Amino acid sequence: MKAEKQYIDFYQEVQETIGRRSCAEMNEQRESAFETFSAKGFPSQKVERYRYAKVDADFSPNYGIALTPLTGPLPPYCFRIAEADSHARVLYNKVADATDSIVALNTMLCVDTLVVHVPKGIRVEHPIQISNILKGDQDTMVSRRILVVMEEQAEADIIITDRAASQSRFLTNQVIEVVMKDGSHLNLYEIEETHLLCTRYNSVFVQQGRDSSLHHTNLTLFNGHTRNRLDVLLQGEGSEVTANGCIIADKMQRVDNNTLIDHQVPACQSSELYKYVLDDSAVGAFAGKVLVREGAQKTSSKETNANLCATSSARMYSQPMLEIYADDVQCSHGSTVGQMDEAALFYMRQRGIDEKEARLLLKAAFITEVIETIPLESLRDRLHVLVDKRLRGELSKCEGCKLCK
């Protein structure tokens, strides 16, 4: 039986229950999502954007599927979709790629949506933090949905963290939609600190208006198997996006980042910097495409993927791409995959630093470039500490945690 059949059968069994627990705006989208998923099934590695993903294998295990609405207190500016104003609710599933099977599966099974709505002209003083904690004594699949609406001239920092608090196997399918109106500014940070039994599919879709500014940082500090997708549509002149990633993986961990920056109008800027540190038999992949459409003159774009394979058994697949249909642009892309700098190691050991510490310091220095781009100082300082702990093997041994023995 193919992996998708169990999800098709499950949805047909519980669709009435899902409908009762959800709201009209979400229920209206389910039938078309079901038709899309049933027709397409899970994408194979022959599909370009899933070349480095093992979707069928990741979704094949028979997980229990959580169908629970949001509960408990929410951060400021956050609402359940049923409680958000009608203007925000109408944007649900309008930015995400509804033709994608993974998104369609999320739309089928997700019961609730967290809406972050920042009104016109409001500058949120303190970061909005959304913590997703996986916990339970059974293997579980979770479908999560977040809708961020930044009105004109609104400004905010949003931190989304994924953690696991029990040793069960977890599969997360998360879709984040971001609507940025003219002149809005958003710093969006995603941090994963789960464990080796966790599989995470995370899809972020952003639509930017005129003179808007997005700074997106994706950090994978500890995981099992992870696939992150980022699609940014630059639809207003003068908009800009900075998309950075920091990935640390070892053991048999796998991390795949797939990005699309779509320059649809003139005078927009984009910058990407993704850095991987891979140890043991970890596997990393980066496929980033910058698309400059016809008429999108005065585009400025830079894309960089730099990777450090600390062992001969680590593997990195890198595919930066440019597709340009305008002639007055400044665009560049580049990729490097290398091993530890033996000359630098020798230099450090000559000055009394033992080899293990020298290797750790070189890895940390390699990652620092990404961390230092983060605008939020308090988070930047915290991440320096977390990266150091991760490289020393301490991040998976937090106080009171018994996951790693």
N, C-alpha and C positions, 0 to 999 in steps of 0.2 A: 504493500500500500504506500503510495506516495505521501510525503509529509503533509501536503496541504489537505488531504482528504479528512484527516482527523479534525481539522479546524472547520471545514465546511460542515461536517456532520454535527460538530459541537454547536456551531452557530444556529443551525436549523433546530436543534433541540431547545436552545435557551433564548432565542430571539425575543420571545414574549417577556421573559424575565428581565432581559436587558432593557427592553423598551419601558417597562414599568419603573425601573430604577434610574432611568436617564431623563433627558428633557427633549422637547420637540426639535430644537435646532440640531441636536446630534442624531436623533432618530430619523430625521428627514434624509440624512446622508447614507444610512446604512445599506439600503437595498442596492443602490448603485455601486457601493463599495463591495458588497457581496458578489455582485455580477462581475466586477473587475477581477476580484481575487479568484473566483471560480473559473473564469475564462483563462486567466494567465498562469495561475499557480505561482509557486515560488520561482524567482529568477535563477537561471543557471549561470555558470561562469562564462557562458557564451555571450551574455548580455554585458555590454561594455562597462557599465557603471558597477557591475558586480563581478568583474574579472577576478578579483582577489578575495572574494567572500565565499564562504561555504554555507550558503543559506539553508539548503535542504538538510544538511547534517546538523546545523544549529537548531532548527525547528523540529527535527524528527522526534526527539524524546517526548514521552507522554507526560507533559506537565499538567498539574492542576491549574486551572485558570481563574484568577481572581476577578470577581465581578462586583466589587465594593465601591460605592461612591466615596468622595472625599469626606473626611470627618475631622473634627477638632478645630482649634483656632487657626486662622490664617494670618500671614504677615500683612502689614499695611499695603493698601492698593491691590490686594488680592481678593478674588471672589470665586465662588463656584459659578459655572457658566449660567445656571438657572437664576442666579442672583445678580448677575452683571446687567448693565443697561442694554437696551435693545441694539444700540449702535455697535457695541462690542460683540454681542451674540451673532449678529449677521455676518461677521467676518470669519466665523468658524469654517474651517475646511476650504477657505478661499485662496490661501497662499500655498498650501501644501500641494505636492504633485499627486493628484488623485488617481493618476494612471499607474502609479507605482504599487506593486503588489504588497510590499511591506507596509506602506501607508494605508492601503485599502484594508489590510488585516487589522491595523490599529483602529481605523474608523468603524469597522464591523464590531469589534469587541470592547472598545473603550466605553465605560459607563459614565464618566464625568470628565470635566475639563476645568483646569485651574486657569482663570483669567487674571492677568496682571494688566491693569488699566491705569495709565498715568495721564491725567487730564491736561488740557492745553495750558502751556505756560508754566506748568509745575516743575520745579526742580526738587527731586526727592533727596532729602539731606543725607539719610543713612541708607546703606545698601539693603536691598530686599533679598533675603536669603530663603531659598526653597530647598529643604532637605528631604531627600527620598531615602528611606531606610527600609531595606529588604529584611524581613524577619518572618520566620515560620518553621514548623517542623516537617513540612512536606515540600517536595519539589514544586515550584510555582512559576507560572508565567504571569507577568503584569503588563497591562497595556496602559500607558500614561499619555496624557495630552495636556499641553500648555499653550495658551494663546496670550501673546504679549501685544498690547496696543499702546503705542506711544503717540499721543496727540501732538498737534503743532507746537513746536518750541519746548516740548517736554524733555526732561533729562533724568536719567536714573542709572544706577548700578544694580545688576541682578546677578546673584550667585546661586547656581544650581549645583547641589552636591548629590552624588549617588554613593550610598554606603550599604554594606551588608552586615547584619548583626546576628546571623545564625549560619550554620554550616550546610544548609540545604542547597540544592541546585536551584538557581534562579535564571529565568529568561525574561529580559525586559525589552519591550518594544515601545519606544517613546517617540512622539512627534511633537515638535515645537514650531509654532507659527509666530512670526514677528511682523507686525505692521508698523512701519515708521512713517509718520506724516511729515510734512515739510518742516525743516528746521529742527527736528528732534535729534537727540543724542542719547545713545545707549551703549553702556559697557556691559557685555554679557559674558559671564564666566561659567564654564562647565567643568566640574572636577569629579573624576571617578576614583573612588577608593573602595572597591568591592573585594572579591577574592577569587581564587582559581576556579571555583565552580560556577561562576557567574558568566552569562552571555548577555551582551547588551547591544541592541540595535537602536541607534539614536539618529533621528532625522530632523534637521533644523532648516526651516524655510523662511527667508527674510525678503520683505518687499520694502524698498526705500524710496521716499519722496525727495523733493528738491532740497538741496543743502542739508540733508540729514547725514549723520555720522554714526557708524557702528564700529565698535571695537569688540571682536569676538575672540575669546581664548578658550581652547579646549585642552584640558590636561588629563592624561591617563596615567595615574600614579600606581595603581594596582588593579588587576582585573583577571579575567579568564580569557574570554574571546570578546572583542569589541569591534563594532563597525559604526563609525560616525560619518554622517552625510551632512554637508552644508551647502545649501543653494542660496545665493544672494542675487536678487534682481535689482539692479540700479536703474530705477525708472524716472528719477527726477534729476535734472541738471544740477551739477555742483555737489552731488552726493559722493560719499567716500566710505570705504570699508577697509578695516584692518583685520585680517583673519590669521591667528597664530595658533600653533599647536605644540605641546610638549608631551612626549611619550617616553616612558621608561618601562621596559618589559624584559623579563627573564624567564627562566624555566621553560614551559611550553606555551607561554602566553602569545596571543595574536591580536594585533591592533591594525585596523584598516581605516584610513581616512580618505574620503572621497569628496571633493569640493568642486563647485561650479560658481564662478563669478561672472555674471551676465551683464555686460555694459550695453544698455539699450538706448542710451541717449548721450549727447555730447558732454564734455567737460566733467567727467567723473574720474575718481582715483580709487585704485585698489592695491593692497599690499598683502602678501601672504608669506609667512615664515613658519614652517613646520620642521621640528627637530626630533629625531628618534635616538634613544640610547638602547641598544639591544644586546642582551647577554644570554648566555647558555644557548638554548635552542629556540629562542623567541623569533617570531616572524612579524615583520612590519610591512605595511603597504601604504603608499601615498599616490593618489591619482588626482591631480588638480588641473582643472580646465578654466582658462580665462577666455571668454567669448566676447569679442568686440563686434557689434552688429553694424551693418551699413548705416552710415550717417552719424555714428557715435564718434565724431571727431574730437580732438583734444583729449583723448583718453590717455591716462597715465596708469601703468600697471607694472607691478614687480612681483614675481613668484619665485620663492626659494624653498627647496627641500634639502636639508643637510642631515646626514645619518652616520651614526657611529656604531659599528658592529664590533663589540668587545671580544667576541669569540669567533672561531672559524665556522661554528655550527649555526650561528645566528644568520637570518636571511632578511633582506630588505628589497622590496620591489618599488621602484620609483618611476612615476610617469607624469611629469609636468607638461602641460599642453597649452599652446596658444592658437586661437582661431580668430583671424582678424579680417574684417570686411570694410575697413576704413583706412585711409592713407595718411592722415595727419595724427599719428599716435606715437607714444613712447612706451614700448612694452618690452619686457625681458623676463626670461625664466631660466632657472638653473637647478641642477641636482648634483649632489655629491654623496658617495657612499665610501666610507673609509674605516680603517681600523685604528687602534690606539697608536698615538705618536710615540714611537720607540725612542726617538731622540729626546723628546720632552721627559719621558720616563727616566731615561738615563741621567739627564740633567738634575731631576728632582732627587734621585737616589744618591747622586754624588753629594748632595747637600743634606744628607742624613734622614730623608723621608723614606720609610719602608715602601716596598712595592705595592702592597695592598692599599695603603693610604694614598700613594701617588696616583694610582689608577682611579680611585674614588674622586680625588680632587680634579683630575682631568675630565671625568664625566660630568661633575658638577659645573665646571667652567663651561663645558660645551652647552649645557642646558640654560645657563644663566642669561644668555642673550634673549631668550623667549620670556623668561620671568621678568626681566627688567623693562620689557615693553608694557607691562600691566600698569594702567593709570592709577589704580587704587593702592595707595602705599601700604596700608595695613594688610591687605591680602598679599601684596608682593612680599612683604617681610615674612608672613606666615608660610608662604610657599617655599621660600628659601629653606626654612626649617624642615618642612615636609619632604622636600627633595633630598636634603641631606640624610634624613631618617630613612627614606626609601632606599637610597643607594647603600646605606649601611645595613639594610635588611631589617630595620626596626619598625617600619610602617605597618607591616602585617602582624606586629606583636604589640598592639596597643594595650594599655593597662586595662585589665579585666576581661580581655578578649581571649577566648580559647580556641579560635578557629585554626590557628597555626600552632602546631606543637613541636 
